[in-house]
Amino acid sequence: MLPLTLTLLGFISPPLPVAAQEADKSAAATWAHIELKGSYAEGPQMMGLFGEASESLSEALGRLDKAAKDDGVTGVVLKIDGPQIGRGKLNEFRQAISRVRAKGKKVVAYLDSAAGGDYLVAAGCDEVVMPESGVLMLLGVRSEVSFYKNLFDFLGVKAEMLRVGEYKSAAEPYSRTEMSKEFREELEQVLGDFYDQMVEQVATGRGLTTEKVKAAIDNGPHTANAAKELGLITRVAYEDELTGILKGDKADTTIKLAKRYGKKKIDTDFSGFTGMMKMMEMLMGLEPKARASKNPKIAVIHASGMIMPGASSSDFLGDSTLGSDTLVKAIEKASSDATVKAIVLRVDSPGGSALASDLIWRALEKVEKPIVASMGDVAGSGGYYIAMGADTIFAEPGTITGSIGVVGGKIALDGLYNKIGITTSVVARGKNSGINSTTIGFTDSERAAMTKLLLDIYKQFTEKAAKGRKMEYAKLEKLARGRIYSGATALKLGLIDKIGTLEDAVEHAKQLAKLGPDDKVERLILPKPTSPLESLFGPLNPDEQTRVLADSALFNAINAISPDLADDLRNAWQINRLARESRLMLMPFTIRIR
């Protein structure tokens, strides 16, 4: 029998030389594969199974930042599949891509086809790849506003709308047949800013002159081959050819694509009693309680959606309302928590109720900690109102903000009722008792009373804005009058302090709180999301559930037939929800980049 030692030696291989080990290691490269699609809502998503299935903006950006810091990742493949994002979120993604590239890692964008927003994200990458059959729809910017006065006249409906500020055009679609001079003026300026930003982003990202970019826009759309000739994309290739592209001149390199890189894994094993309990916990949004940390924190409070009194909620259209009660409680929680050293208010709201906006503003005024506001896609009217008391205001270059003005009014249905045979008898006491009536329009006395009310609210709005911006009232009031601005223009006018992302705002909040680089700073995300059941069905009342589900089915059917009609329905539904409010701080329109 051979000695045991010889047997063992027979299985031991001599170690590879160091150079050979490095060569073997270099023969493999892992690329993070991240897909961008969906709307990327601001703030925490609903808890449980449905929350894990959707992805918030912060989670998507976190995946890119993780790839930037991951030593095991060579680069990022970004598959862009029609994300529904505004100009604020677009800038957040472009800045996250630049952070990956700053670490010396390439970012390769792949698109089957691309519209403006998709391409502007891709333009910030090292390479842009599109298949031969793809089309680049880089066509510039355009706004189409629908007006309903002729329809209302035909139906016998009268829009009784009042406004303070000649640029406060929120009610124009209901009371006019075309844009006013002021409406067109402000829209021209904002779209001009958007166009200039688009040209600059493409020019710097693709290394082209602004003249060439403008010519490419004016001659669009382009096939993939034509886009490559113009320098708008770098390669014409199919998705399955990406591996070869990533190898470059190192043909012997093994490429590993880490699909769904950094994305939460959903445990879908619901078998047995344990699995059933797990599913119930996910549906109810139950999460394991974590031990309270004593580390210093920055509270990031998300203010997203139309501003309304009461609690935050969602509707069958998928839109969320920002309830003043919900946000005030979140502000008070951050204020009373001794570990919270500063607050960042992330605003993505077109405004809404004047009362609810003021209650949120007041809650922030009472906080004795540094407050930094960060504006997302939109922070206009009431959205600007709640941000104006912050110590510092950040905005994205393409944020829509301003709209410092007030609008109010009602829809009078008496003419329609007469056409269909409905008559109304009235018993009243009080000269202005008919202000809230939806049957008839305002009397002279009621109109005068409403106008005085709106003027008082406008003065309150502008005085607080002037104080918050440390600006003379006359100068601020001239900038107000309901006019909207891009973030870039708002900076020049002094309505905001800095251009930057949410991450920039958080870093600034740390400085104001005098937190050093060695401090282990955590983030407290507020307000907490609702449970999946409540988010899906609203009030847990059988009749209400039936109505919500029926409305949802109707909206989905309309959206499938005509997305534009569905957008109009969405806007009308939001106005309907706000009808009970006599005074509104509301953006004049919704801008969607396609």
N, C-alpha and C positions, 0 to 999 in steps of 0.2 A: 504493500500500500504506500502510495506517495505521501509524504508529510503534508499535514494540513496547510502548512504555510505555503507550500508550492501550489496547492489547489487554489488558494485565495489569490496568489499572485497571478494566476492565469486569467483572472477576471479584472485585473486592474490595468487600465490604459494609462500611458504617460500623459501628463497634462499638456494641452495645446500651448504653444508659444503665445505670448501676449499679443503679438501682431496678428496671429491667426484668429485669436478670440475676437479681436476688434473687427477683423474682416468678416467673421461670421455674424457678428452683431449688426454690422452695417448692411448686411444682405437682407435685412427685414426692416420694413417701415410701416408704422401704424398711422393711418389718417383718420381723424374724427369725421364721421359722416353726420351732418345735421341738416334736417329738413325744415324749411320755413313755410308754413301754411297756417291759415286760420286768422283770427282777429287779434290775438295776444292782448287780452284785457289787462288793464292796470290793476294792481292790488292782488290780494290773496284770492284764490279761487275757492269755490265751495269745497268743504271737507269731504273726505271719503272717496268712494269709487269714482264718482263723476269728476271730482276735482283732480284726481290723478290722471284721468283720461284727457283732460284739457290742459293747456299750458299757458301760463301767464307771461307777460312781457319780462318780468324779472327772472323767471325760470329759464326762458329762452336765452336771455343775455348771460345768465349764469353758466349755461353750457358752453358758450363761446369763451367766457373768461376762464372756465376750467380747462379748456383745451389750450389756452394761452399759457397756463401755468404748469400743465402736465408734461413732465420731461419725457414721458413715454409716447408722446404724440408728435409726429413730424410736421403735420399740417392739417388743414380743415378742408373738407369738401362740403360746400354749402349748396344744397339742392333747393332752389327757390321755386315754390309752387303756388303762386298767386296769393301771398299773404295780404290780408285786408287791413292795411295800416295807413295811418295818416302821416303827415310830415314830421311830427314829433317823434313817433316811434321809428320812422325811417332813419332819422338822425341817430337814434339810440343804437340801432343795428349797425349803422356805418361806423360809429365810434367804437363799438365792440369789435368789429372786424379790424379796425386800425390797431386795437390793443393786441390782437393776435399777431398781426404783421410786425408790430414793434418788438415782439419776442423773436423775430427772425424766422417765423413760420409762414409758409405760403397759404393763401386762402384761394381755393379754386371754386368758382360759382358755376353751377350747371342749371340751365333753364331749357325746357322744351320749347317754349315761346315766352315772350315777355312784353308786358305793357310798361308804362312809365315808372310806376312805383317799384315793380319787380326789378327793372333794369337799374334804377338808381341805387338799389342795395348792391346789385352785382357789380356795378361800375367801381365800387370801392374795393374790390378784390384784386388779387394779382392777375388772375386769368378768368375769362368769361367764355364758357363753352356752350354751344347750341347745336342741335342736330340740323342736318341739311334742310329738313322740311320745316324748321322753325321760322317764326316771323317776329321781328322786333318792331313793336308798335310805339316807337318814340315819336310822338306827334305834337308835343308841346303841352299847354294847359288850356282848359276851356271850362266855362261855367254856363249852365243853362238853368234859368229860374222860371218856374211855372207860375202863372197868375190866374186867379180863380174868379175875378170880379164878373166877367161875362157869364160864367156858369151860375154864380150867385144871382145875377140879375134875371137869368132865365128861370131859375127856381123860385124867385121871389124872396131870396135871402139877402139881408143887408148886414155888411160888416161895419160895426160902429167902433172904429179904432182910434185911439188917441196915443200920442207919443211926445216925449220930451227929448229934443235933439234931432236936428234935421237929417242926421245919418242913421238914426235908429229905425231901420227899415224892416224890422221883424214882421210888421203887420201889412207891409206893402202887397204881398201876394194875394191878400184877401180884399184889399180896398182899391187896387189899381189894376190896369191892364198891361202895364209895362214898367220898367225901372224908372225911378225918379233920377234926376241929374246927380243928386248926392249919392244915391245907391250905386249908380254906375261908376262914379268917381272913386269911391272906396274899393269897389270890386276890381276896377282896373289896376289900382295900386297894389293890392294884395296879390292878384294874379301875376302882375309884373314882377313882384318880388319872388314868387314861386318860379317863374320862368328863368329869372336870372340865377337863382339857386340851382335849378336843374342844369343849366348850361355850365355853370362853374363846377358842379359835382362831376359831370361827365368829362369835362375838359381836364380837370386835375386827375381824375381816376384813370383815364385812358391816355393821358399824355397828348392831348389834341389842343389846337387853338380854339378859341371861342367861336371864331368865324366858321371853322369846319363843323363844329357841333351844331351851330345854328343852321347851316346848310343841310346837314344830315336830318335835322328835325323837319325842315321845310320840305324835304324830298321823301319823307317817310310815308308809309311803312317800308321796311326793308326785309328781304330774305336773309337767311343766315349768311350766305356767301357774300351778298352785297354789304351786310353789316361788317363782315371781316375785312373786306376791301377798304371800307371807310375807317377801319381801326376801332369800331365800336365794340367788337368782340375779338378774342384772340384765336379761337379755334372753332372749326366746324367738325363736330364729332358726336357720336351717339353715347348714351350713358354707359353702355357696356365697354366703351373704349377708354373710359377714364383711367382704368388701372395702368394701361400703357402710357398714358400721358403723365401720370404721376411718377412713373419710373424715370422719365427723362432720358438721359444718356447712360443710365445705370441699368442696363437690360437684365442683369442677374439679380436685381433687387426684388424681394418678395413684398408685395403690397397687401396690407391688411386694412380693409375698410371697417371701422368700428361703427356699425349701423346703430342708430338711436343713441349715439354717444351722450352720456351724461343725463339721459332721460330716466325718470322714475320708472321702476319696474312694477307692474301691477300684478299682485298675487291673485290669480283667478281660480285658484283651487277652492271651490266652495262645496266640496263633497263632505258628506256626513254632518253630524250635529255641529261639530266645531266650525266647518265651512259655512253652515247656515248662520251661526252666530256672528261669524266674521262678516258675512254679507250684510246682516242687519246693522252691525256697527258702522259699516261703510255708508249705508243708506242714511243712517241717522247722523252721520258726520262726527261720530265719536272718535276722539284721538287720545292716545295715552298721555297722561299728565306728566310733564317734565318738571324736574326739580327747579324751583325758582333760582335764577342766577343772580349773583351780586355784582357781576361785572358791569361797568358803565355801558349805557345803551344810547343809541340814537333812535327815537321813535319815528317811523315813517308812516304817516297817516295818509291814506289814499282817499281822495275826494273825487269820485268818478260818477258821471251820470247827471241827468237833469235834477236840479235842486228843488226839493219839495219839503213841506212840513211833515213831521212824523218820522217813522222808521224807514230805513232803506228797503227797497223791494225790487223784484224783477217782474217783467210782464211776458205775455205770450210771444212778443216780437223779439225777445232776447235782450231787450234794453233794460238797463238798471236805472233806478232813481236813487239819488243821494238824499237820504232823509236827514233833516237837521238834528232830530233826536239821536240818531245813530252816531252821527259825526261828533256832536257835542259830548256824548258819553266817551268816545274814543279820545277826544282832546283832554277831557277831565282825567281820564285814566293815565295818560302820558304825563299830565301836569302833576298828579299826586304821587307818581312812582319816583322814589328818591334815586333809583338807579338810572333813570332817564335824564340825560344831561342836556339834550337839545331835541328839537322837533323839526322834521322835514315834512312839509305839507305838499303832497304830490297832487296837483289839480289837473283833471281831464274832464272839464265840464263846460257846457255852453251857457250855464246859468239856469234861471228858472224863477222860483218864488222870491220876491223881494224880502218878505218876512223871514223865510228860512235862511236866506243868505246873510241877513243881518244877525240872526241868532248865532250862526256859526262864527261870523266875524267877532261878535262879542265874546264868545268862549275863548277864542284865540287871544283877544286883547287882555284877558285876565291871566294868561300864562306868564309866569315870571322866569322863563327860560328862553334861550335863543331860539328863534323860529326862522327857518329858511323855506321859502316857497319854491317849488319846482313845477313848471308848467309843461304839460305833455302836448298832445295834438291840439287841444283847444282849452283856453281858459279865458272865456269872454263873458262880459256882462257880470252876472252873479258869480261866475267863476273867477273873474278878476277881483270882484268885491271881497271875496273871502281871503284872497292872497295879499291884498294891498297893505295889510298891517304887519307883514313879515319884516324881519330885520334886513333880509336880502331876498330879492326875487330873481330866480333863474328862469330862462325860457329856452326852448329849442329855436334854431333859426326860422323854422317854418311853423312854429306855434301860431295859432290864431288867437289874438288877445285884444284887449281894449273893450269896445262896445259899451262904454260907460254911458248909459242912458236908461230910460224907463219907458215901457209900453204898457198900455192897458186897453180894455174895451170888451166887447161882447158881440155875439152874432144874434141878430134879431130875425125871428122866424115868422113874423106875422104874415108877410106876403105869401110864403109857402103854405101856411095854414089856410089862408083864404082860397088858394088854388085847389086845395084838396078837401075843402068843405069843413074845416075846423074853425070854430068861433070861440072866443074867450071873453068871459065877463070878469070884471075886476072890482074888488072892494079894497080900498087902501086908506091909510092915514099916514101923513108925512109927505112933505113936498117932494122928497127925493126917494121915495120908497120903491120906485121902479128901476133903480140903478142896476140891480142884479137880475131883472126880468129878461128872459130870453125870448119873450114874445114881441115886444116893441123896442124901438131904439131909444136913445137918451132924449129927454126933454132938454130945453135950454138950461134949466136950473141944474139938472143932473149932469149935463156935460160940463158946466162951469165948476161944479163941485168936484167932479172926477179930475178935471184939468188941474185944479188947485192941489189936489192930493198928489198927483204925479209930479208936479213942480216941487212940492215939499220933499218928496222922496228923492228926486233928482239932486236937489241941493244937499240933502243928507249924504248921498252917494259921493258927489264931487268934493264936498268938504272933507270927508273922511279920506278920500283918495289923495287930496292935496296934502293933508297932514301926514299920511303914511309915506308919501313920496318926498316929503319935505320940499314942496313946490308951492310957489305963489298960487293962490286960488284962481286968479284970472288966467294964468298960463295953463293950469290943469284943465279948467273949464273949456278953454279953446280946443284942447286936445280931446276932450270928451265928446259930448254931443252925439253919442251913439256910434262913433266911428270905430271900425275894426282896423287892426294892424297885424302885420307879421311880427314874429319875435325880433327879427333883425331890425325892422323899423322902430319897434317899441323901445329897443335899446338906445337908438339914436335920439329918441324923444324923451328919454328919462322915465318911461313908464315901467321899465324893468331895470335891473342892475347888471346882470351878466348873461351871456349866452353859454349854455352848458347843459349837460345831461343830468339825470337823477343822481348818478354816481358823483358828479362834480358837486351837486348840492349837498350830498351827504358829507363829502370831504370838507366842504366849507363849514357845515354845521359842527364838525369835530373841532375845527379851528376856533370857532366862536365859543365853544364849550371848553376850550383850552385842554383838549385831550391830545396827548402826545403819541408818537409812533409806537411806543412800547406798551401803550394801554391796549388791553384786549377788549376792543369795543364790539358790542353785539348790536343787532337791529331788532327792534320790537315793531312788528308789522300790525297796523291797526286800520280799520276795525276788523274784528274777526268775521269770517264769512258765515253765511247761514247754512243750515243743513241742506243736503241734496233734496230731501223730500219737500221742504218748504220752498226751495228755489224752483223746483220743477212745477209744483202744484199750487203755490201760494197758500192762502188760507186753507187749512185742512177741513173744509166744509164740502160735503158731497155735491151740493148744487153748484158751488163756486168752482170746484174741480171740473165738473162737466162743462161749464161755460168756458173756462180757460182752455181746455183741450179742444173744444169746438172752434174757438177763435184761432187757436194755433194751427189747426188743420186748414182753416180758410186762408190764413196768411201764407202758409207754405204753398198752397195751391196757386195763389196769386203770384207769389215769388217765382214759381216755376214757369208761369206763363209770361210775366213781364216784371223783371227786377226793378225797372224804373217806376212802374205803378206801385210796386211794393214799397219803394222808398217814399213815394207820396203818401201812401197809407200810413207808414211809420210816422211821418211828420204830422199828419192829421191826428193820429192817435195821441202823440205827445201834446199837441195843442189842446186836445179834448181833456187830457189829464190835468192840464193847467187852467182849464176854464173856470174852476172855482176860485182862482186867485185873481183879484181885481188889479194887482200891480205886479208886473213881471220885469225881471232883469234877465233878458233872454237874447241870445245871439240871433241875428236876422236871418240866418240860413245855415244849412249844413253843407260842408265841402267834402266831397269824396274824390280821392285821386284814383284814377283808373288807367 
